[in-house]
Amino acid sequence: MKPTDACICCPVLQTDPRQKTRLIEIIQNLRERIREARANSWLGEVEGLQVSFEAAMAKLNSLKNIPTDGRPQLVDLGMPVFTDDAPPPQPDEGEPRPQG
């Protein structure tokens, strides 16, 4: 997905490593827009642009962890934790109960 296809702040956006150059252009544009907003004292605009800038920088940094050979990125889901606090499953009504 290209960085321009979705909001750069979206945590779901997976940046295609081939779009790194475009992402750098977006970051440079955001820097220029932040400078302009500061020069004109558009403080609300500065804040919004700063959020986008930080998100774009995070996307750029995340590209360092993506394999360049086209393989999908692995995600560590962690180890599931089981507790004894859950009640045992009850058979649904209408289903035959095991005999025993």
Secondary structure as a PSIPRED ss2 file (coil, helix, strand):
# PSIPRED VFORMAT (PSIPRED V4.0)

   1 M C   1.000  0.000  0.000
   2 K C   1.000  0.000  0.000
   3 P H   0.000  1.000  0.000
   4 T H   0.000  1.000  0.000
   5 D H   0.000  1.000  0.000
   6 A C   1.000  0.000  0.000
   7 C C   1.000  0.000  0.000
   8 I C   1.000  0.000  0.000
   9 C C   1.000  0.000  0.000
  10 C C   1.000  0.000  0.000
  11 P C   1.000  0.000  0.000
  12 V C   1.000  0.000  0.000
  13 L C   1.000  0.000  0.000
  14 Q C   1.000  0.000  0.000
  15 T C   1.000  0.000  0.000
  16 D C   1.000  0.000  0.000
  17 P H   0.000  1.000  0.000
  18 R H   0.000  1.000  0.000
  19 Q H   0.000  1.000  0.000
  20 K H   0.000  1.000  0.000
  21 T H   0.000  1.000  0.000
  22 R H   0.000  1.000  0.000
  23 L H   0.000  1.000  0.000
  24 I H   0.000  1.000  0.000
  25 E H   0.000  1.000  0.000
  26 I H   0.000  1.000  0.000
  27 I H   0.000  1.000  0.000
  28 Q H   0.000  1.000  0.000
  29 N H   0.000  1.000  0.000
  30 L H   0.000  1.000  0.000
  31 R H   0.000  1.000  0.000
  32 E H   0.000  1.000  0.000
  33 R H   0.000  1.000  0.000
  34 I H   0.000  1.000  0.000
  35 R H   0.000  1.000  0.000
  36 E H   0.000  1.000  0.000
  37 A H   0.000  1.000  0.000
  38 R H   0.000  1.000  0.000
  39 A H   0.000  1.000  0.000
  40 N C   1.000  0.000  0.000
  41 S C   1.000  0.000  0.000
  42 W C   1.000  0.000  0.000
  43 L H   0.000  1.000  0.000
  44 G H   0.000  1.000  0.000
  45 E H   0.000  1.000  0.000
  46 V H   0.000  1.000  0.000
  47 E H   0.000  1.000  0.000
  48 G H   0.000  1.000  0.000
  49 L H   0.000  1.000  0.000
  50 Q H   0.000  1.000  0.000
  51 V H   0.000  1.000  0.000
  52 S H   0.000  1.000  0.000
  53 F H   0.000  1.000  0.000
  54 E H   0.000  1.000  0.000
  55 A H   0.000  1.000  0.000
  56 A H   0.000  1.000  0.000
  57 M H   0.000  1.000  0.000
  58 A H   0.000  1.000  0.000
  59 K H   0.000  1.000  0.000
  60 L H   0.000  1.000  0.000
  61 N H   0.000  1.000  0.000
  62 S H   0.000  1.000  0.000
  63 L H   0.000  1.000  0.000
  64 K H   0.000  1.000  0.000
  65 N H   0.000  1.000  0.000
  66 I C   1.000  0.000  0.000
  67 P C   1.000  0.000  0.000
  68 T C   1.000  0.000  0.000
  69 D C   1.000  0.000  0.000
  70 G C   1.000  0.000  0.000
  71 R C   1.000  0.000  0.000
  72 P C   1.000  0.000  0.000
  73 Q C   1.000  0.000  0.000
  74 L C   1.000  0.000  0.000
  75 V C   1.000  0.000  0.000
  76 D C   1.000  0.000  0.000
  77 L C   1.000  0.000  0.000
  78 G C   1.000  0.000  0.000
  79 M C   1.000  0.000  0.000
  80 P C   1.000  0.000  0.000
  81 V C   1.000  0.000  0.000
  82 F C   1.000  0.000  0.000
  83 T C   1.000  0.000  0.000
  84 D C   1.000  0.000  0.000
  85 D C   1.000  0.000  0.000
  86 A C   1.000  0.000  0.000
  87 P C   1.000  0.000  0.000
  88 P C   1.000  0.000  0.000
  89 P C   1.000  0.000  0.000
  90 Q C   1.000  0.000  0.000
  91 P C   1.000  0.000  0.000
  92 D C   1.000  0.000  0.000
  93 E C   1.000  0.000  0.000
  94 G C   1.000  0.000  0.000
  95 E C   1.000  0.000  0.000
  96 P C   1.000  0.000  0.000
  97 R C   1.000  0.000  0.000
  98 P C   1.000  0.000  0.000
  99 Q C   1.000  0.000  0.000
 100 G C   1.000  0.000  0.000
